[in-house]
Amino acid sequence: MANWQRRSLLQALAAAFMGLWRPTAAAAAAAVDPAWQLSPAQWRERLSASAFKVLRQAGTEAPFSSPLNAEKRKGTYLCAGCALPLFSSATKFDSGTGWPSFWAPLQKAVDTEVDFKLIVPRTEYHCRRCGGHQGHVFNDGPKPTGKRYCNNGVALTFKADA
């Protein structure tokens, strides 16, 4: 663990112990593409209320609430914010968690950063193009990567293969 990560974790633990820390939703990551650097009002016009909460405020949808959790067709999962292809159905698996899960994203589709919203460090990932929050990646997935990209279904759309 890097020194800055250790320091941030210790600060969060100290704040929690003193009753000063409250979990808050962070904003989405900054959009890399200038065409997707939209204001919150512009995002609200484009997205449903639940998609806005997840994609732009780093919220989490209720488990087992997304129809994409049960999607079995071959195709591609796209960012619900900007339609960037993020995952192939070939990497989707049933994790039993209640959220669509994948063992690998498409190449150059997502960026990651460490978050401490639950005090313990987790790896958050977001759409590389628009910065929309997708979910978190864990090290308890299947081979070949051992990763589980646990995605909010409302942050995705699905495009079936023709």
N, C-alpha and C positions, 0 to 999 in steps of 0.2 A: 504494500500500500504506500502510495506517495505521501510525502510529508504534508502537502496541502490537503489531501484527503483525510489523513489522520487528524490534522488540526481541525478541519471542518466537522468531523465526526465528534471529536471531543467537545467542541463548542456546542454542537446540537445536543449532546448528552447533558452538558452542564446547564444549558437553557431549559431543557425538559425537566431536569431535577429541580430547578428553581421555579418551575411553573411559568416560565416566560415564553416557551415555544408553543406554537399552535400550528398544526399542519395547514398549509394554504396551497391553493392551486397556483402553479406557476404559469406564466405565459408560454406559448409555443416557442420553439426555436425561431431564430430569424430566418426569413426566406432567403435563399441564395440567389434565386432568380428575381430580378427587379420587377418583373411582371406580376409576381406573387407577393410583393410587399404591400399588402392591403391594410387598410385601417380596420379596427374592430367592427365599425359600422358596415363596412363593405363585406367583411366576412359574415356578419349576421344576415345580410341580404342573400348570400350564396348558400348558406348552410342551414339545416334544421337546428332547432335549439339544442337537441342532444348532441349533434355532430359538432356544433360550436363549442359546447362545454368540454368535449373530449379533445378535439383538434386544436383549439385555440387557447383553452384554459387548463389543459393537461388533466382533465377529469377522467373518470373511469365509469363505464357503463355497468349495469348489473350483470352478473354472470348468467348464462343461459338465456339472455334476452335477445341475442342477435340471430336472425335466420341464417347468417353466414356460418355460424358454428356447425350447422348440419349440412352445409353445401358439399356435395360429393362430385359434381361435374368437373371435367377438365376445363381449365381456363386460367385467367390471370386476375389477381386481386390488385385493385388500383387504389390510390389515395383518394378518399372522398372529397378532399379539398381541392386538388389540382389534377387528378386523373393520372398521375405518374404511376406506371406499373411498379408494384412493390414486391409481390410474391407470385410464384407459380403454384398452381394446385398440386404439382408433383412434390412439393415440399410440405404440404399441409398434412397434419396428423391430429388424431383425437387425443388431446392431453388430459381430458377429463376435468378440466378446470372451469369450463363454461364459456371460454373465449376461443375464437379461432386461433390456432397455433401452427407455427411453421418452424422447420428446422434450419431454414436459411432464407434470407431475402435475395432478390435479384441483385446482380452486380450494380454497385453505385446507386442503389435505391434509397438507402437509409443512412442516417448519421446517428451516432450515439453520444451520450454524455452521462456522467454519474449524477444521480439525484439523491438527496437525503430527506425527502418529504416524509418518510416513515422512520426517520433517524438512521436506520441501517442503510448503508449505501446500496443502491440498485442501479442497474444500467437501463436508462430510458433510451428509446429510439424514436426518431421522428423522420418524416418524409424529407428527403434531401432537397427537394425543390421548393416546397412551400413552408417547410418547418413545422407542419402539423404533427402534433403528438399522436403516436400510434399505440404505444404500449411499452412493455419492459421485456428485456431478454434475460433468461435464466440459464444456468448450466445443468439443467436436468432433462434435456431433450434426448431424442433418439440419435442413433448413428445416422449419417457419418459425422455430423458436427457436434453432437452432444448439447446443442443449443435449443432453447424453446423461446421463440419470439411470440409472446403472448399479446395478441392484438385486440383492441376494441373493435368489434364488428361495425359499429357506427362510423368508424374512421376509414372504412373500406367500402368499395363497390366491387362487384364481381362481373367480369366479362367472360362468358363461356366461349370456348373454342367453337369455330364454325363447323 
